[in-house]
Amino acid sequence: MSLHPRIDKLERNKIINGNFNVWQRGESFTGADISFNYTADRWQYQETTSVGACTVTKSTDTPAGYSGYSYNTEATTGYGALAVNDLSRVRTILEGADVAGLRNKEYTISFHIKAAVAGTFVVTNGASANGSVGSFVHNKLITINAANTWEKKTITIPALEFAWANDNGRGLELNFTFAAGTNFDSSTTDVWSPAGGGVNIGHSSMTNFLSSTNNYVRLFNVMLNEGSEAGEFNTAGANVAEELVMCQRYYEKIIGLRAASADQSVSTSQGYAYFDLKVDKRLASYTIVMGASIANGSRYYGPSGLRGFSSVVASQSFISSVRILYTISGTVVTQYTGGSYVIILTGAEDYIAADAEL
């Protein structure tokens, strides 16, 4: 299925999964799982710290009168005194083609936030010219007035006269920085300025929101729309199913009973399996992620009957499918010459994922 995220929906939220409803990778992340990795779909957490540790979880805590989920970052070990390179941030990266209409125009970001302590944090916008790193950044200091209280914030970003990327690479990056060492300090706020290597996403006056164990910061209903006023929150997709499709353009997990097709086997015990994807990916060349126990729990059913795998490895990615190379346990009498068969992906860690994130 092919569906580009912003067809005939320029009035909608430009942030995919701004309501944190989709979590294909899981709903709780700790340690190495959140070291610059994606958590909620389209949302990445970066923790580079020598003094503490955090968890990221899908939370049901929302502002009064709302339902749904928030993005919860919580210190399992307080950060304490920050070293110069310590950092905690949440970010989403928007595809260039999806934000091309914002060139030379002001736009508005709105969201709800709640934290265990009051203080000031930094929201950074980064615009990219080459699809890889930010060329210009805009930093805004935002104050949380009361601890343990949901507050709505609105930021209007001035127009940037700059030809940022308008293809399927990185166009605009939105960062929420909750703790940062001095190497991340920016000397400017409220204006676009050269990125300076992409590290100036903090500020000397910001609060360390994760200084103590159990301190937390939660985000809810993040929206970006064109113009100087915040629109009423909506999702990028018209409904839950369409929002999931938009997320799956960047990441899709294959799990459960799935039919596969095959070329002629490599040998009497090895062959290639092709899995069709539900949604065409952002690009043809991407990372194929294999579940930790896929070779142990998954099963093959073909001409030689039901068998286990001794190994399963990624082989090649395509826009609409992925290919794996499998080795079957035991002896197969007849070499497979192609056709259809079934791969059974049984457990939570028996999966194949197509990862085409920005």
Order of alpha helices (4+ residues) and beta strands (2+ residues): beta-beta-beta-beta-beta-beta-alpha-beta-beta-beta-beta-beta-beta-beta-alpha-beta-beta-beta-beta-alpha-beta-beta-beta-beta-beta
